[in-house]
Amino acid sequence: MTKNLITLLLFIFTFLTARSQQSVKIIPEPVSVIRGSGSFELPKETRISAPASTELASTLKFLEQKLTIATGNAATITSDANKAHISLELVPGEQLGQEGYTLSVTPAKISIKANEPAGIFYGVQSLLQLLPPAIESRQPVQNVKWEIPVVEIKDQPKLHWRGLMLDVSRHFFTVDEVKQYIDAMVRYKYNILHFHLTDDEGWRLEIKSLPKLTEVGAWRINRTGTFNSFGAAEPNEPRTYGGFYTHEDIKELVHYAGERFVNIIPEIDVPGHSLAAIAAYPELSCTPGADKYQPRYGQPIMDWSRGAPPIALLDNTLCPANEKVYGFMDKVLTEVAQLFPFEYIHLGGDEAPHNFWEKNAQVQALMKREGLKTIPQVQAYFEKRVETIVKAKGKKMMGWDEVLEGGVSSSTAIMSWRGEKAGIEASQKGHYVVMSPTTFAYIDYMQGDVAVESPVYAKLLLNQSYKFNPLPKGANAKYILGGQANLWTEQISNIRYAEYMTWPRGFAISESLWSPEEKKNWEGFVAKTEDHFKRFQYAETNYSPAMYDPAVTVKKLPGGQYAVELTPEISGLTMHYSFDNSPPDHFYPAYKEPLIIPKGASQLRVITYRNKEKIGRMMNLKVDELQKRVK
């Protein structure tokens, strides 16, 4: 056989393999997918068999509901695997780890096997993603052929920590809304919900031994608009916006998440970001006048013009030199440890301003007494003391990467957010690390152009999130627990908008955390994402279509003219534009090269099409705003 023939055959094999897998659009991408010929068609009554395990009960109920609601058909549970159409089987000893699974689909039967119940649950998620998108409907859908392609899948996660952070302090989300968020995240095999419970804007967790935390700290003035721009409070302006979770609420959420193999890590953000706690108990502050403080409602309280740490306009820190603070933390952590079974408690540690501490006599006395030379060492003193309390409760402490600056115990786990550098260095020093860098994983950032997105100070496109590698070069992989995306909610006041900001970037982060790096493929991911957009439409889950809108950059040319460059995020699109204020469609000029802004034009309007079908949003770009983008 000649070399050319071998090359041709290999090309044909690769092409046919890729083509055969086009209908397998699973997110995150499995470790191994072998597509066969034919399909399994759901019968009018689907029989499901599973071992008698209480840990599988919720998975069985979930699968039964999914196979009946949208299809209008029936599903029953049987103990006889030989008579089952879908067999769930726990097989200890398989090399699949705690969360891996195998999924086998033949024309006659479906089999999911795993070592542990979590693996069965993730196998079920993949099975449902093989069905038509209509399977996510909340009501019966007619005229759908409920087929599943014949396939053999072997799969297990790359990393154990696969998280999403939901900030419920800046805006409060109800128990049902948090459940809704959990339901979406488990579809994509996330297993950690980082629950940001306290901040300047609200204390969201009932602490029975400290009732003012929720009586006072959970409620603030209600302002609508752009956060961090609100003016001074009016006299007697009502503080009625907010809410908190009772002990029973937390138990309910922990149970609900646990049934879906999700652990909840609570965050009590200290010593900074503590204005709501200080409003409730002013004696926790070093600063005179703290008895006048109230939870923040979105007014400016930090000056970031000189970088980090910020200059505080008011003191939002717990006083590290005040023994009452450590008694307070002991009470808080006693109840937190009782409510949350997860091994870690996150204690923040980020963005603590120094300017009030630098001038405080109590802090200066502490530094002299303890031999502390710098303010970061003062914070390290605080962190070490609260870690002792955490350990006394049988838990482990985690903090944002600032806690490294003054030196902390190697038993403190680090969440690396200011890029990757701190996480790499922490892993080299023996700290366990969760990677969540702003450069890839801050999903509160704009995901498209400011012309169509609510303005935020930074941007994070989908293709950038997809480049996330939680095992960066130089890191000691032994200490990388995993990674997560973070959704801060200063500008996000409701669950629909929280979903919009999470998806599809949550797809990208999921694939980065679960799938082997060599299995990631941008073009293939985009095709899968579009399929999952259809699923979200049926599920009535919100998402952003920003990937269909081009990025816009502007250059100033010699002679004073301006050129506008349009860069599509995905392939296969045409971009049509107008400068005459009329709304363009696919009959308008298509973008081919940088656009010179005509003299007198006040607006550029852009929209994307695919095969003459409108797919993007109308972008209305004011010329005077475009000119300000020149760097």
LOSE-423916 format. One record per residue (C-alpha): x, y, z; residue in one letter. Coordinates in steps of 0.1 Angstrom, whole numbers. Example, Ala and Ser with C-alpha at 12.3 -4.5 7.8 and 13.67 -1.06 7.14 Angstrom:
2
123/-45/78/A .
137/-11/71/S .
//
This chain:
631
0/0/0/M .
15/33/-10/T .
21/62/14/K .
-3/84/-5/N .
-31/58/-3/L .
-25/54/35/I .
-27/91/39/T .
-60/92/19/L .
-75/64/40/L .
-65/81/72/L .
-81/113/60/F .
-113/95/50/I .
-114/77/84/F .
-109/110/103/T .
-135/128/82/F .
-161/100/87/L .
-154/97/124/T .
-158/135/129/A .
-190/134/108/R .
-204/104/127/S .
-199/123/160/Q .
-217/155/148/Q .
-249/144/165/S .
-231/138/198/V .
-232/173/213/K .
-223/167/249/I .
-210/195/271/I .
-185/190/287/P .
-168/169/260/E .
-164/133/272/P .
-131/115/274/V .
-140/90/247/S .
-169/89/222/V .
-173/62/196/I .
-203/67/174/R .
-220/37/159/G .
-247/34/133/S .
-284/35/140/G .
-303/47/171/S .
-324/38/201/F .
-360/51/200/E .
-377/57/233/L .
-408/34/236/P .
-442/45/248/K .
-433/31/282/E .
-396/32/292/T .
-385/7/318/R .
-356/17/340/I .
-337/-7/362/S .
-313/3/390/A .
-298/-12/422/P .
-317/-5/454/A .
-297/24/466/S .
-310/55/485/T .
-282/75/468/E .
-297/67/434/L .
-333/76/444/A .
-330/113/433/S .
-313/104/401/T .
-340/78/392/L .
-367/103/400/K .
-350/130/379/F .
-346/106/349/L .
-381/94/352/E .
-395/129/351/Q .
-373/140/322/K .
-384/110/301/L .
-421/116/307/T .
-428/154/309/I .
-416/164/274/A .
-424/131/256/T .
-458/126/271/G .
-449/90/274/N .
-445/68/305/A .
-415/56/325/A .
-414/29/352/T .
-388/15/375/I .
-382/-22/375/T .
-359/-45/395/S .
-353/-68/365/D .
-324/-55/344/A .
-332/-80/317/N .
-365/-63/310/K .
-353/-28/312/A .
-347/-4/283/H .
-323/17/304/I .
-301/0/329/S .
-282/19/357/L .
-256/-2/373/E .
-230/4/401/L .
-199/-16/393/V .
-172/-12/419/P .
-136/-17/407/G .
-141/-1/373/E .
-113/25/366/Q .
-137/54/366/L .
-131/72/399/G .
-159/86/420/Q .
-175/106/392/E .
-167/87/360/G .
-192/66/340/Y .
-197/45/309/T .
-227/50/286/L .
-236/24/260/S .
-264/30/236/V .
-275/2/212/T .
-306/0/191/P .
-321/-23/218/A .
-309/-10/251/K .
-291/17/271/I .
-266/10/299/S .
-250/34/323/I .
-223/20/346/K .
-203/37/373/A .
-183/30/405/N .
-203/55/425/E .
-238/71/424/P .
-223/105/413/A .
-210/87/381/G .
-245/74/374/I .
-259/109/378/F .
-234/123/353/Y .
-241/95/329/G .
-277/104/330/V .
-269/140/322/Q .
-250/129/291/S .
-278/105/281/L .
-303/134/282/L .
-280/155/260/Q .
-281/128/234/L .
-319/132/231/L .
-334/160/209/P .
-333/195/226/P .
-371/193/232/A .
-364/169/260/I .
-358/200/282/E .
-394/212/277/S .
-416/216/307/R .
-446/204/288/Q .
-453/177/262/P .
-439/184/227/V .
-455/169/197/Q .
-440/156/165/N .
-406/148/179/V .
-388/116/171/K .
-373/107/205/W .
-341/90/193/E .
-307/85/208/I .
-277/78/186/P .
-259/45/190/V .
-227/54/209/V .
-201/42/234/E .
-189/68/259/I .
-163/64/286/K .
-159/95/307/D .
-145/109/339/Q .
-136/144/350/P .
-101/160/348/K .
-105/178/381/L .
-126/173/411/H .
-134/209/420/W .
-158/222/393/R .
-175/253/407/G .
-197/283/401/L .
-198/311/426/M .
-231/329/432/L .
-230/362/450/D .
-263/365/470/V .
-251/394/491/S .
-252/422/466/R .
-286/410/455/H .
-306/384/473/F .
-318/353/456/F .
-346/332/470/T .
-343/295/479/V .
-362/286/448/D .
-340/307/426/E .
-309/292/441/V .
-324/257/434/K .
-330/269/398/Q .
-294/279/395/Y .
-283/245/408/I .
-305/227/384/D .
-288/244/355/A .
-253/239/367/M .
-256/202/373/V .
-266/196/337/R .
-230/205/329/Y .
-214/184/356/K .
-206/212/381/Y .
-203/199/416/N .
-194/230/437/I .
-217/260/445/L .
-196/287/461/H .
-221/307/482/F .
-210/343/487/H .
-232/350/517/L .
-218/382/533/T .
-205/415/520/D .
-209/453/525/D .
-244/451/509/E .
-260/424/530/G .
-255/396/555/W .
-276/367/542/R .
-271/340/568/L .
-291/337/600/E .
-267/334/630/I .
-290/327/660/K .
-264/338/685/S .
-260/372/667/L .
-296/381/657/P .
-288/417/646/K .
-267/403/616/L .
-300/397/598/T .
-323/421/617/E .
-300/450/606/V .
-274/436/582/G .
-297/419/558/A .
-317/451/548/W .
-307/482/529/R .
-320/511/509/I .
-334/500/475/N .
-318/519/445/R .
-323/510/409/T .
-297/518/382/G .
-259/516/379/T .
-243/502/411/F .
-215/523/426/N .
-230/555/412/S .
-259/562/436/F .
-260/594/456/G .
-263/601/493/A .
-291/585/513/A .
-321/607/520/E .
-332/612/556/P .
-353/582/568/N .
-350/565/534/E .
-365/530/541/P .
-342/501/544/R .
-365/473/531/T .
-345/457/503/Y .
-328/424/511/G .
-335/391/528/G .
-316/362/544/F .
-315/324/547/Y .
-327/308/579/T .
-311/277/593/H .
-340/257/578/E .
-334/273/544/D .
-298/263/544/I .
-306/228/554/K .
-331/226/526/E .
-305/239/500/L .
-277/217/513/V .
-300/186/510/H .
-313/197/475/Y .
-277/202/463/A .
-265/170/478/G .
-292/150/460/E .
-276/164/428/R .
-240/157/440/F .
-232/193/446/V .
-213/206/477/N .
-220/241/489/I .
-190/260/502/I .
-201/290/523/P .
-182/323/522/E .
-181/347/551/I .
-161/376/536/D .
-138/391/563/V .
-119/412/574/P .
-129/436/545/G .
-163/436/528/H .
-178/436/563/S .
-200/468/563/L .
-232/449/568/A .
-218/431/599/A .
-204/464/613/I .
-238/481/608/A .
-253/454/630/A .
-225/453/656/Y .
-204/486/654/P .
-181/474/682/E .
-164/452/656/L .
-148/482/640/S .
-117/502/650/C .
-131/534/637/T .
-151/561/656/P .
-185/567/640/G .
-191/531/629/A .
-223/533/649/D .
-237/554/621/K .
-229/529/594/Y .
-256/510/574/Q .
-253/483/548/P .
-242/497/514/R .
-268/503/488/Y .
-245/510/459/G .
-230/544/468/Q .
-192/547/462/P .
-172/536/492/I .
-138/528/477/M .
-113/548/457/D .
-95/525/432/W .
-77/552/413/S .
-43/543/429/R .
-48/505/424/G .
-50/479/451/A .
-55/480/480/P .
-82/506/476/P .
-85/537/497/I .
-116/533/518/A .
-140/562/521/L .
-154/545/551/L .
-140/517/571/D .
-156/484/560/N .
-131/461/579/T .
-134/441/611/L .
-107/454/636/C .
-79/428/637/P .
-68/443/671/A .
-101/439/688/N .
-106/407/708/E .
-144/411/704/K .
-139/403/667/V .
-125/369/674/Y .
-154/361/698/G .
-177/372/670/F .
-160/350/645/M .
-162/320/668/D .
-200/324/671/K .
-204/328/634/V .
-182/299/625/L .
-198/276/650/T .
-232/279/632/E .
-217/279/598/V .
-198/247/605/A .
-230/231/618/Q .
-250/241/587/L .
-226/233/559/F .
-212/197/559/P .
-186/206/532/F .
-150/204/544/E .
-140/240/535/Y .
-152/273/548/I .
-142/303/526/H .
-133/334/547/L .
-127/359/519/G .
-97/380/527/G .
-98/401/495/D .
-96/438/489/E .
-92/448/526/A .
-82/485/526/P .
-53/496/547/H .
-58/533/552/N .
-79/532/584/F .
-57/505/599/W .
-25/525/592/E .
-38/554/614/K .
-54/534/641/N .
-39/533/676/A .
-52/498/684/Q .
-36/484/652/V .
-3/502/659/Q .
-3/487/694/A .
-10/452/679/L .
19/456/655/M .
43/466/683/K .
31/438/706/R .
32/410/679/E .
63/423/661/G .
44/430/629/L .
62/452/604/K .
36/457/576/T .
-2/460/572/I .
-3/428/551/P .
13/411/582/Q .
-16/425/603/V .
-41/409/580/Q .
-20/376/581/A .
-23/378/620/Y .
-61/380/616/F .
-62/352/590/E .
-41/329/612/K .
-64/335/642/R .
-96/328/623/V .
-80/297/607/E .
-75/284/643/T .
-112/289/649/I .
-121/272/616/V .
-99/242/625/K .
-115/240/660/A .
-148/235/642/K .
-134/205/622/G .
-131/224/590/K .
-105/237/566/K .
-100/274/556/M .
-100/288/521/M .
-94/325/511/G .
-88/347/481/W .
-52/351/470/D .
-46/383/490/E .
-42/362/521/V .
-8/351/508/L .
6/385/510/E .
14/386/547/G .
21/349/550/G .
-5/323/561/V .
-4/287/571/S .
2/262/543/S .
-30/245/554/S .
-50/275/541/T .
-63/268/506/A .
-61/296/481/I .
-86/308/455/M .
-65/325/428/S .
-85/353/412/W .
-60/380/403/R .
-48/361/373/G .
-29/327/376/E .
4/338/392/K .
-8/336/428/A .
-23/302/422/G .
9/288/406/I .
31/301/434/E .
7/289/461/A .
7/254/446/S .
45/254/445/Q .
44/262/483/K .
21/234/491/G .
-12/253/493/H .
-43/236/478/Y .
-56/259/451/V .
-88/266/432/V .
-81/286/400/M .
-107/313/392/S .
-87/340/374/P .
-104/372/362/T .
-88/367/328/T .
-110/336/321/F .
-136/330/348/A .
-152/363/359/Y .
-186/360/344/I .
-199/392/358/D .
-178/409/330/Y .
-195/420/298/M .
-196/391/273/Q .
-200/414/242/G .
-198/449/230/D .
-211/477/253/V .
-235/487/226/A .
-256/457/233/V .
-245/447/268/E .
-251/464/302/S .
-219/484/309/P .
-193/468/332/V .
-157/479/336/Y .
-143/448/319/A .
-151/423/291/K .
-148/385/289/L .
-158/369/256/L .
-169/333/253/L .
-138/323/233/N .
-116/337/261/Q .
-134/317/287/S .
-129/286/265/Y .
-91/291/267/K .
-92/286/305/F .
-66/260/316/N .
-70/254/353/P .
-36/235/352/L .
-14/263/340/P .
23/259/332/K .
44/260/363/G .
17/249/387/A .
21/219/409/N .
-8/198/396/A .
-8/178/429/K .
-22/209/447/Y .
-47/222/421/I .
-81/211/433/L .
-98/225/402/G .
-114/258/392/G .
-146/278/390/Q .
-163/308/375/A .
-174/336/397/N .
-207/356/393/L .
-205/388/413/W .
-240/405/414/T .
-235/442/420/E .
-252/448/386/Q .
-273/416/385/I .
-305/420/404/S .
-326/390/393/N .
-322/353/384/I .
-330/358/347/R .
-300/381/344/Y .
-279/358/365/A .
-286/330/340/E .
-279/354/311/Y .
-244/362/325/M .
-236/325/333/T .
-245/308/301/W .
-229/300/277/P .
-196/310/294/R .
-206/284/320/G .
-204/258/292/F .
-168/269/284/A .
-157/267/320/I .
-173/233/325/S .
-155/219/295/E .
-122/234/307/S .
-126/217/341/L .
-140/183/330/W .
-126/175/296/S .
-90/165/286/P .
-72/196/272/E .
-66/178/239/E .
-104/171/235/K .
-112/208/235/K .
-120/222/200/N .
-134/257/196/W .
-154/251/164/E .
-169/219/178/G .
-177/237/210/F .
-195/264/191/V .
-217/238/173/A .
-225/222/206/K .
-233/256/222/T .
-259/263/195/E .
-276/230/202/D .
-277/238/239/H .
-292/272/231/F .
-321/253/217/K .
-322/232/249/R .
-323/263/270/F .
-352/277/249/Q .
-372/247/257/Y .
-361/248/294/A .
-369/285/296/E .
-334/292/309/T .
-319/325/299/N .
-286/328/280/Y .
-266/354/261/S .
-264/354/223/P .
-233/377/224/A .
-211/352/205/M .
-231/362/173/Y .
-221/399/177/D .
-187/411/164/P .
-160/427/185/A .
-156/464/176/V .
-122/482/176/T .
-114/517/163/V .
-81/531/149/K .
-73/567/140/K .
-57/571/106/L .
-33/598/94/P .
-54/628/83/G .
-79/625/111/G .
-102/598/97/Q .
-114/568/118/Y .
-114/531/108/A .
-138/506/124/V .
-128/470/125/E .
-154/443/131/L .
-141/409/143/T .
-166/380/145/P .
-162/356/175/E .
-174/326/155/I .
-170/316/118/S .
-197/314/91/G .
-212/348/98/L .
-217/379/75/T .
-218/413/91/M .
-240/439/74/H .
-238/476/82/Y .
-252/511/76/S .
-240/546/84/F .
-273/563/73/D .
-292/555/105/N .
-314/529/87/S .
-315/493/101/P .
-294/470/79/P .
-304/435/68/D .
-286/410/45/H .
-293/432/15/F .
-270/459/29/Y .
-232/460/23/P .
-213/431/40/A .
-182/440/60/Y .
-150/430/42/K .
-124/454/54/E .
-121/482/80/P .
-149/508/76/L .
-139/544/72/I .
-165/566/91/I .
-180/590/65/P .
-179/627/72/K .
-211/637/89/G .
-222/602/100/A .
-235/600/135/S .
-241/563/139/Q .
-229/529/127/L .
-254/501/128/R .
-243/465/125/V .
-261/431/124/I .
-249/396/117/T .
-265/370/94/Y .
-259/334/86/R .
-271/321/53/N .
-295/351/50/K .
-309/344/84/E .
-306/371/111/K .
-287/357/139/I .
-271/386/158/G .
-285/416/176/R .
-287/451/161/M .
-257/470/173/M .
-262/508/174/N .
-228/524/177/L .
-227/562/181/K .
-198/577/162/V .
-187/600/190/D .
-186/570/213/E .
-166/550/187/L .
-140/578/185/Q .
-134/575/223/K .
-124/539/218/R .
-92/548/201/V .
-62/538/221/K .
//
